[in-house]
Every structure is written in structure tokens, then in C-alpha cells.
Amino acid sequence: MTINGWDIQVATVRGVIAKARATVEDLQTEETTLQNAVTSAAGSSNSPVILQALTECYEEYLSALLNSGTIRGDNACNSTSDAVDHYVRGDEEMAGNANRLAGESPVAGANEDSIGGGR
């Protein structure tokens, strides 16, 4: 597969990143909801064994899973945002260079020998 060029719709990409960040934030909120549900269920059981089992399940598995998802989501959003920023800066630099070079003229006398002038 050949890629002939890049054309990133920056505003669209930034919108997608914002939605992804919101989803990651929702994941953090859901972690609190899950923790409260585990605490409530454990309390309702009136059993120290069930309390311990639910608490360990939450602390050793569910919380770690949610934290991992949150960290990965944050990293993906940050890295993608950085990549878009670099893309934009690169476009601006290339455009600036093109404008600068378009306004330059060849140095007079630089090619005199090749066009019959000089000696």
C-alpha cells in the first residue's frame, strides 16, 4: 500500500481526542461507582469472608484493570495530541520556507559563466 501524502483534518482529530479524553474521565468516575458498589455489596452480606473476597477482588483486579485503562487512555490521548501538534508545526514551517524561498531571486552573477556572461 502506497501513501501518496498526508492530509490530517486537525480540527476533526482534536475533536476525536477530546471525546477520547472524556471517555477516560468517565472511566475514572465509573471506578468510584464500582468501588461504592463493592463496598455496599460487602456491607449487605454481613459476612467477613464475603467482605474480604469482594474487597480483594476490587483492590487486586478491578481497580488495577481500571487504572491500567485510564493510564493507557491518557497516554494515547497525550501522544496523539503531541503528534498533531508536531504535524501542525511542520506544516507551518514548510509553508514559511516555501513563502520565503518563493520571494528570493537568484544571486546576480552567480551563473554568469553558464549563460555566456563573464569572461
Backbone hydrogen bonds in HBPLUS format (Angstrom, degrees):
<---DONOR---> <-ACCEPTOR-->    atom                        ^
c    i                          cat <-CA-CA->   ^        H-A-AA   ^      H-
h    n   atom  resd res      DA  || num        DHA   H-A  angle D-A-AA Bond
n    s   type  num  typ     dist DA aas  dist angle  dist       angle   num
A0012-THR N   A0009-GLN O   3.05 MM   3  5.42 116.2  2.47 107.1 122.3     1
A0013-VAL N   A0009-GLN O   2.94 MM   4  6.20 163.6  1.97 160.3 165.8     2
A0014-ARG N   A0010-VAL O   2.87 MM   4  6.07 163.4  1.90 156.0 160.7     3
A0015-GLY N   A0011-ALA O   3.00 MM   4  6.18 145.1  2.13 139.0 148.5     4
A0016-VAL N   A0012-THR O   2.98 MM   4  6.33 151.5  2.06 148.8 156.4     5
A0017-ILE N   A0013-VAL O   2.91 MM   4  6.21 159.0  1.95 153.0 158.8     6
A0018-ALA N   A0014-ARG O   2.96 MM   4  6.16 154.9  2.02 142.6 149.2     7
A0019-LYS N   A0015-GLY O   3.03 MM   4  6.32 153.7  2.10 144.7 151.3     8
A0020-ALA N   A0016-VAL O   2.92 MM   4  6.20 154.3  1.99 148.4 155.9     9
A0021-ARG N   A0017-ILE O   2.85 MM   4  6.13 156.6  1.91 151.9 158.2    10
A0022-ALA N   A0018-ALA O   3.00 MM   4  6.25 153.2  2.07 143.2 150.4    11
A0023-THR N   A0019-LYS O   3.01 MM   4  6.29 148.3  2.11 143.0 151.4    12
A0024-VAL N   A0020-ALA O   2.97 MM   4  6.31 151.8  2.05 148.3 155.9    13
A0025-GLU N   A0021-ARG O   2.92 MM   4  6.24 155.9  1.98 148.9 155.7    14
A0026-ASP N   A0022-ALA O   2.88 MM   4  6.16 148.2  1.99 142.1 151.3    15
A0027-LEU N   A0023-THR O   2.96 MM   4  6.25 144.1  2.09 141.2 150.9    16
A0027-LEU N   A0024-VAL O   3.10 MM   3  4.97 118.6  2.50  90.5 105.8    17
A0028-GLN N   A0024-VAL O   3.14 MM   4  6.55 145.3  2.26 143.6 152.2    18
A0028-GLN N   A0025-GLU O   3.13 MM   3  5.10 120.5  2.50  93.3 107.6    19
A0029-THR N   A0025-GLU O   3.09 MM   4  6.47 152.0  2.17 146.0 153.5    20
A0030-GLU N   A0026-ASP O   2.84 MM   4  6.11 156.7  1.89 150.7 157.5    21
A0031-GLU N   A0027-LEU O   3.01 MM   4  6.25 137.1  2.20 137.8 148.8    22
A0033-THR N   A0029-THR O   3.11 MM   4  6.48 158.2  2.16 147.6 154.0    23
A0034-LEU N   A0030-GLU O   2.79 MM   4  5.99 158.7  1.84 149.9 155.3    24
A0035-GLN N   A0031-GLU O   2.90 MM   4  6.10 159.8  1.94 147.5 153.3    25
A0036-ASN N   A0032-THR O   2.96 MM   4  6.19 160.5  2.00 150.6 155.4    26
A0037-ALA N   A0033-THR O   2.96 MM   4  6.21 151.2  2.05 144.7 153.0    27
A0038-VAL N   A0034-LEU O   2.90 MM   4  6.17 158.5  1.95 154.7 159.9    28
A0039-THR N   A0035-GLN O   2.99 MM   4  6.20 163.0  2.02 149.5 154.2    29
A0040-SER N   A0036-ASN O   2.88 MM   4  6.04 157.1  1.93 145.4 152.0    30
A0041-ALA N   A0037-ALA O   2.85 MM   4  6.01 164.1  1.87 149.5 154.0    31
A0042-ALA N   A0038-VAL O   2.87 MM   4  5.99 160.7  1.91 149.4 155.2    32
A0043-GLY N   A0039-THR O   2.95 MM   4  6.09 155.0  2.01 143.3 150.4    33
A0044-SER N   A0040-SER O   2.89 MM   4  6.08 149.1  1.99 146.7 155.4    34
A0045-SER N   A0041-ALA O   3.18 MM   4  6.33 132.8  2.42 140.3 150.8    35
A0051-LEU N   A0047-SER O   2.90 MM   4  6.11 164.2  1.93 157.0 162.3    36
A0052-GLN N   A0048-PRO O   2.95 MM   4  6.06 161.7  1.99 142.5 147.0    37
A0053-ALA N   A0049-VAL O   2.93 MM   4  6.14 161.1  1.96 147.4 153.0    38
A0054-LEU N   A0050-ILE O   2.85 MM   4  5.98 171.9  1.86 158.0 159.6    39
A0055-THR N   A0051-LEU O   2.94 MM   4  5.99 159.6  1.98 147.4 154.0    40
A0056-GLU N   A0052-GLN O   2.89 MM   4  6.00 165.3  1.91 151.3 155.3    41
A0057-CYS N   A0053-ALA O   2.93 MM   4  6.04 156.8  1.98 145.0 152.1    42
A0058-TYR N   A0054-LEU O   2.95 MM   4  6.13 160.8  1.99 147.7 152.5    43
A0059-GLU N   A0055-THR O   2.85 MM   4  6.04 177.6  1.85 157.5 158.3    44
A0060-GLU N   A0056-GLU O   2.79 MM   4  5.58 163.2  1.82 147.2 152.7    45
A0061-TYR N   A0057-CYS O   3.06 MM   4  5.48 140.1  2.22 130.5 138.8    46
A0062-LEU N   A0057-CYS O   3.14 MM   5  6.51 159.9  2.18 151.0 155.1    47
A0063-SER N   A0058-TYR O   2.73 MM   5  5.60 169.1  1.74 160.9 160.3    48
A0065-LEU N   A0061-TYR O   2.88 MM   4  6.03 156.5  1.93 154.2 161.3    49
A0066-LEU N   A0062-LEU O   2.94 MM   4  6.18 164.3  1.96 153.5 157.2    50
A0067-ASN N   A0063-SER O   2.82 MM   4  6.00 160.1  1.86 151.8 158.0    51
A0068-SER N   A0064-ALA O   2.90 MM   4  6.01 156.4  1.96 144.6 151.1    52
A0069-GLY N   A0065-LEU O   3.01 MM   4  6.26 159.4  2.05 147.1 152.6    53
A0070-THR N   A0066-LEU O   2.91 MM   4  6.12 154.2  1.97 147.0 154.3    54
A0071-ILE N   A0067-ASN O   2.89 MM   4  6.10 165.7  1.91 153.0 156.4    55
A0072-ARG N   A0068-SER O   2.90 MM   4  6.05 167.1  1.91 152.3 156.3    56
A0073-GLY N   A0069-GLY O   2.88 MM   4  5.92 155.1  1.94 141.0 148.6    57
A0074-ASP N   A0070-THR O   2.87 MM   4  6.07 163.5  1.90 151.6 156.0    58
A0075-ASN N   A0071-ILE O   2.89 MM   4  6.07 165.3  1.91 151.3 155.7    59
A0076-ALA N   A0072-ARG O   2.90 MM   4  6.05 158.5  1.94 147.5 153.3    60
A0077-CYS N   A0073-GLY O   2.97 MM   4  6.17 161.9  2.00 150.6 155.4    61
A0078-ASN N   A0074-ASP O   2.87 MM   4  6.05 166.8  1.88 155.5 159.5    62
A0079-SER N   A0075-ASN O   2.87 MM   4  5.93 165.5  1.89 149.6 154.1    63
A0080-THR N   A0076-ALA O   2.96 MM   4  5.99 159.6  2.00 144.2 150.2    64
A0081-SER N   A0077-CYS O   2.92 MM   4  6.00 158.3  1.97 145.8 152.4    65
A0082-ASP N   A0078-ASN O   2.90 MM   4  6.12 157.5  1.96 147.8 154.0    66
A0083-ALA N   A0079-SER O   2.94 MM   4  6.16 155.5  2.00 144.6 151.3    67
A0084-VAL N   A0080-THR O   2.97 MM   4  6.25 156.7  2.03 149.7 155.5    68
A0085-ASP N   A0081-SER O   2.95 MM   4  6.22 157.9  2.00 148.4 154.8    69
A0086-HIS N   A0082-ASP O   2.94 MM   4  6.24 157.5  1.99 151.4 156.9    70
A0087-TYR N   A0083-ALA O   2.93 MM   4  6.15 154.6  1.99 145.8 153.3    71
A0088-VAL N   A0084-VAL O   2.90 MM   4  6.17 161.3  1.93 154.4 158.4    72
A0089-ARG N   A0085-ASP O   2.93 MM   4  6.19 166.0  1.95 151.5 155.5    73
A0090-GLY N   A0086-HIS O   2.83 MM   4  5.96 156.5  1.88 147.8 154.8    74
A0091-ASP N   A0087-TYR O   2.92 MM   4  6.19 157.1  1.97 149.1 155.1    75
A0092-GLU N   A0088-VAL O   2.91 MM   4  6.18 161.3  1.95 153.0 158.1    76
A0093-GLU N   A0089-ARG O   2.87 MM   4  6.07 155.8  1.93 148.0 154.8    77
A0094-MET N   A0090-GLY O   2.88 MM   4  6.09 163.7  1.91 151.5 155.8    78
A0095-ALA N   A0091-ASP O   2.88 MM   4  6.05 160.1  1.92 149.7 155.6    79
A0096-GLY N   A0092-GLU O   2.91 MM   4  6.05 157.4  1.96 143.7 150.4    80
A0097-ASN N   A0093-GLU O   2.90 MM   4  6.13 159.4  1.94 149.9 155.4    81
A0098-ALA N   A0094-MET O   2.90 MM   4  6.08 159.7  1.94 148.3 154.1    82
A0099-ASN N   A0095-ALA O   2.91 MM   4  6.13 160.4  1.94 150.3 155.5    83
A0100-ARG N   A0096-GLY O   2.91 MM   4  6.07 160.1  1.95 147.9 153.9    84
A0101-LEU N   A0097-ASN O   2.87 MM   4  6.01 167.3  1.88 153.2 156.6    85
A0102-ALA N   A0098-ALA O   2.90 MM   4  5.94 147.0  2.01 142.5 151.7    86
A0103-GLY N   A0099-ASN O   3.31 MM   4  6.48 138.3  2.50 139.4 147.8    87
A0103-GLY N   A0100-ARG O   3.28 MM   3  5.48 136.6  2.48  99.2 110.0    88
A0104-GLU N   A0101-LEU O   3.22 MM   3  5.22 154.8  2.28 100.2 107.7    89
A0110-ALA N   A0107-VAL O   3.19 MM   3  5.63 163.2  2.22 131.3 132.9    90
A0114-SER N   A0111-ASN O   3.08 MM   3  5.39 122.0  2.43 104.3 118.5    91
A0115-ILE N   A0111-ASN O   3.21 MM   4  6.49 131.7  2.46 150.0 163.2    92
A0115-ILE N   A0112-GLU O   3.23 MM   3  5.36 141.5  2.39  99.5 110.1    93
A0117-GLY N   A0112-GLU O   2.74 MM   5  4.63 134.8  1.95 155.7 148.8    94
